[in-house]
Amino acid sequence: MPVITISEIHQVCKTALEKHGALPWIAESVAHAVAKNESRNNRICGLYYLQSYCEQLVSGRVSKDVEPEVTLPKPGFVKVDAKYGFAQPAFQRGLPAAISAARENGTASLAIGHSHTCTSLGFFTEQLARHSFIAIGFTNSSPIVAPPGGKIRTIGTNPVAFSVPDGEGGIAMQFDQSTTVVALGKITMAKEAGESIPEGWALDEHGQPTTDPHKALAGSLVSAGGYKGWGFGLMAELLTAGMTGGIASQFVKPLKAPQGEPHDLGQFFLIIDPANSDYFFERCQQVADLVSEDEGTRLPGQFMNEMKEVEVPESLWELAIRLSNGPQ
């Protein structure tokens, strides 16, 4: 596989998005997220999505030139209307107000509505943590999860992300995970590669365990921990669909379909100032020290490294280059 620098990935993505209609500042915002995910080896939320972004810019499924609208209905509640555009630029526009509100009030929430899929939720909570705030994020997605014991796809994989600052501009802890056993992208990538999936990831349309990704996509994914993961998925559903103006998962069309209605999703963030407590960083360090006493263990996201260059499947990189030349 060719080895590509992250800066080159960033530039190729930005060019591709602009050539497909995105305004330069919007293309830059989305390309930054793609490159960041690639630097963390999170391909599902990186180059894997570039073709979909470009196709949907052309079809109008995602708005290419809107200016997100930021309002402050209450002192601790920042609301952003993405106007059916990308989530990344909407977050970018709402971030200064959210930081100000959290600093002034001790806690705040940031609700982004009518947006495109945000792909990596941790990309957003990490930014808040690097501004020295504890951040919890939620989003919903197209329906692929049935209730435990059921067959009707009701909610999406509905990720939850949690980022904690270390008090020195870095990250003490971070996780970003779907509320299902595995992210949907793992299933679709297995299907495209002609591979089977492990048992326990998904059920077929009859509610039976399957290792066939085609049957999994016609059926449903399994909630992590059964009822426990299902509960977290519902929490994410109610906060995002209920607090942002986005629609419930059951009404979201397949995320990567080139044409169709806008995603109309929501992202909801809870922001907490650790300065509210005199003990937060001390307690955080105590936990980290205890975890590290076991050799080879660490807090989630601790010591995150960003690669400067990564291996990219040749076919995927060739596709990115073609996209950077504009619509075919």
N, C-alpha and C positions, 0 to 999 in steps of 0.2 A: 504493500500500500504506500502511496506517496506520503511524504511528511510535509505538512503545510504549517506555516506560522499562523499564530492566532491573529496577528495584525493583518495578514493577507486574507484570512477568512472574513474578518471584519469588513475590509474594503470591498471584497467581492460581493458580500451580502448587501452592503449599502448600495453599491452600484446596481445590483440586480433589483432591489426594491425601488430605487429611483427610476430605473428604466421601465418598470411596470407601473409607474404612476405616483409613487409616494413622494410627498414633499421631502426635501433634503433633511430637515430636522426630525421628521418622523422616521425616515429611512435610517438615520443615524441611531435613533433610540432603539429601534428593533434590531438593527445589526449588532449593536453593543450587547444586547441580551443573547443573541445567537452565539457571538464570539465568546462571551463569558461562559456559557454553558459548554461549549466545545473545550474551553480551557480546563473545565472540571470533568471532562470525559462524560458529559451528559448529552449524548448525541440525540436522544429522543426529543429533547427540547432545543436542539441546536440546528445543524444543517438539515436534519431530517424534516424540518418544518418549512424550509425555505421555498420549496416548490409550491406548497399550499399557499403560503403568504402571497407569492407572486400571482398565482392563478386567481386568487380571490380579490386581489387588487384590480386585476383586469375585468373580472366579472362584476365587480361592485359589491361582492359579499362582505368585504371590509372597506370602509371609507378611506380614501387615500389622502384627503386634504383637509380634514376637519380640525377645528381648534377646540380641544376639550374645555368644557365649562366648569369652573371651580366655584363652589358656593360654601358658605359657612352658616347653615341653618341655626346652629347653636354653638357656643364657644368651644366645646370639645368635640364637635362633629363636623368633619370636612367631607363634602360630597363632590364627586366629579362625574359629570355626564360625558362619557367617551364618545357619544354620538355615533356609535357603531364603528368606531375606529379601533386601532390597536390599543391593547392595555398598557403597553410600555410608555408611550408618550402621555397617556392619560395620568398614569402614576407620576411621571416626571413633572407634569403641571401641578398636581396636587401635593407633591412632597413638601415644598416650603411651608405651605399653610398647615399641613399636618404636624410638622416639626414644631412650628410656632405654637400651635394649639396644645401639643403635648407638654411643651416646656412651660407654658403658662398655667395649665390646669393640672399637671401631674399625670394625667391620662388623656387620651384622645382616641377617636376612631376615624378611619379613612374609608369611605365607601365609594367604590368605582362601579358605575352602572352602565349598561348598554355598550359593553366592550367585546372585543375579540378574545379568543382564548389567550391566557397569559403564559401558557406553557409552564415554565419553571416558577413556581410560587416563591421559592426561597430566594430567587433573584431580587425580589422586592423587599422581603423581610430583612435580608442582609443589608440592604441600603439603609434601612432604618436603624439597624444595630450599629452600623458604622458611623451613624450620627449620635451614638451613645444611648439609644433607646431599646428596651425590650420590645420585640414585635411578634405578634401572632397573626398569621394570615390564613384566609380561607378562600376557596373558589369552588364553583360547581362546573359541570360539563355535561356532555350528551349522555342520555340514559344507557347504562350498561350493567347496572347492579340491581339485582332483585333482593327483596327481604330474605333473610335466612329462612329456608323452608318453602320459599315461594318461587315463582317463575316470571312474574311481571317485572320488567326492567323499569325501575322507579327513579333512581338517582344515578349520578355519574360517579366516577372514581373519587371525586370531591376531595382534593388534597388539602392537607393542613401543614403549614410551615411555622417554625419557631426559631427565632434568632436572638441570641443573647450577647450583648457587648462585654468586652473584657475590661472596660474602663480605661483603655489605652489606645483606642481607635481600632482595635481588632475584634475578632469574634471568639468568644469563650465557648459557645456551643451553638449548633444549628442542625435542624433536621427539616427535611422537605419530603413528605411522603404521601402517597395516595392512601385512602382509607380502605382500599382493597389489598389483597395479598400482593398484587403486582400492578404496575401502571398499564393502562390500555396499550400504550406504545410498544410494550414488550410483546404483546399478543400480535399486533399488526406487523411488527418486524419479523417475528417468527413465521407468519404467514407468507410474507414476501420472500423470505429466505428458504421456504419450503421445509421448515423444521417443525418438529412437534414441541409441545409445551409440557412442563412438569404437571403431574396430577396434583390437584389441589388449588390450581390457579383459577379454574373456570368450570362452568357447567354448560351442558348443551341445552337446546330449547325445551327439552323434556325434564330439565332439572337434574340430569345425571352428570357425574364427573367426566371430563373429557381431556384428552391430550392433543386434540386436533384444533389448531387455531381457527380454522374455518367454522367449526361447530361452536367454538367459544364465542366468536363474534356474532353468531346467530343466537346464542344463548345469553349467558350473563357471567360477570366476574364475581369472585367470591370475596366477601368482606373480610378484612384482616381480623382474626380473632373472633369470627362469627358475629354474635350480637354486639360485641364490644366495638368492632370496627364499623358495624352498621350504625351504631349510635353516633359515632364521630362523623360518619358520612351525613347523617341527618342533621347534625349540628351545623356542619358546613353548608348544607343545603338551605336551611332556614335563615342563617345569617347572610348568605350571599344573595339568594333570591328574595329574601324578605327585607333586607336593609339597604339594598343598592338600586333597586329598580330593574335589575336584570330578571330574566325569566327563570322558572323552575326547570330543572334538568329534563323533565319529561317532555318539554316543548322545544328543547335544543336539537337542531338537526345535526347530522354527522359533521364533525369538526373539519375534516379535510376534504369534504366534497367541494369541487371547484366552484359550483354555482349553488344558489339557494338563498334562503333568508339569512340575514346577519346572525352571528352567534348570539348576540344579545345577552352575554353572560355578566356576572358580577364578581368583584373581588372585594373582600372586606378585611380590614386590618385593625387590630387592637394594638395601641401604642402606649407603653408604660415607661415613665421616667424612673430609672433605678435610684435617682437622687431622692425619691420619696422616702427611702429608707437609709439609715446609717449603716446597715449591716449587709446589704445585698451582695456587694463584691466580696466581702469576707466570707460569706456563706457559700458563694459560688466557688471560691477557691478551695474551701474545705471539701466540697463535693468532688471537685476535679482532682485534688490530692488523693482522696480516698480511692477514687476509680483507678488512678494511675499506679496504685500499690500493686495491683495485679498486672504482671508483665504482659505487655501487648494489648492492653485495654486503654480506652480513652473515652472522652465525652463525644457524642455525635458531632461531627463537623469540626472538632478540635484539630488544630494544625492543618487546616485546609490549604492545599497547595494549588496554585494556578500554573498550568503548563504554558510554556511559550510557543511550543509547536506540538502538533498531534498528528498521528496517522489517520488518514481519511480514506475510506474505500474509494478506489479509483472511479467507479461508476458514479458515486455520489459527488465527488469533486468535479468530474466532467459535467454533471448536471448543473452544479452551481455556476460553473464557467459559462455554460450555455445560457443560463438564466441572466447572467450579468451582461449578456449581449442584447437583452430585451426580448419581448414576445416573439415567438417563432411563427 
